[in-house]
Amino acid sequence: MEGENELIRRILGGSAGLFDDLVRHYQNLVFTVCLNITRDRHDAENAAQETFISAYLSLRAYRGPAFKPWLCRIAVNKSIDCKRARDRFLRHEDWFEASEHGAPDAPGVHELLEGRERREQLDRVLAEMPEKYASVLKERYYTGLPVKEIARRRDMPEKTVETRLYRAKKWVREKWGDDRDA
């Protein structure tokens, strides 16, 4: 799109209605990016809408000249967030459904409390761990990010992330006092 930097300057200058031109120009691209990640039309539509809202609200932070990659990066992040939220919801929904039907493998109150205690114990161990290891471990296992995405977000080699994960797991095993795999 020719003149998009000028268009952005005018939008920031008070002509907010011109943002519709950017939306119309990039809506198919953004939707395609979102669909490729979420693999669900409804989620892709939501992620695309979130992308344009976020782009509009963050437009002052845009520092040209490459608007398209900037917008696509927002779309990727919104799609990943949407996919994670859906996956968390589905896991929660599956547990609810299983517990309502008295499924034998549904966790009872005792198992839930035990899991909570273990999580609190793990949080205490992580609080003692050097931040560079703890933060990578949390990103990998609490948010489910793959090593490749962690490396990209931190602008570091994948091997460095893998090494930090290894050392973090070793730290947890040593502090926990057994051979349990982190």
Buried (B, 14 or more C-beta within 10 A) or exposed (E): EEEBBEBBEBBBEEEEEBBEBBBEBBBEBBBBBBBEBBEBEEBBBBBBBBBBEBBEEEBEEBEEEEBEEBBBEBBBBBBBBBBEEBEEEEEEEEBEEBBEEEEEEBBEEEEEEEEEEEEEEBEEBBEEBEEEBBBBBBBBBEEEBEBEBBBBEBEEEBEBBBEBBEBBBEBBBEBBEEEEEB
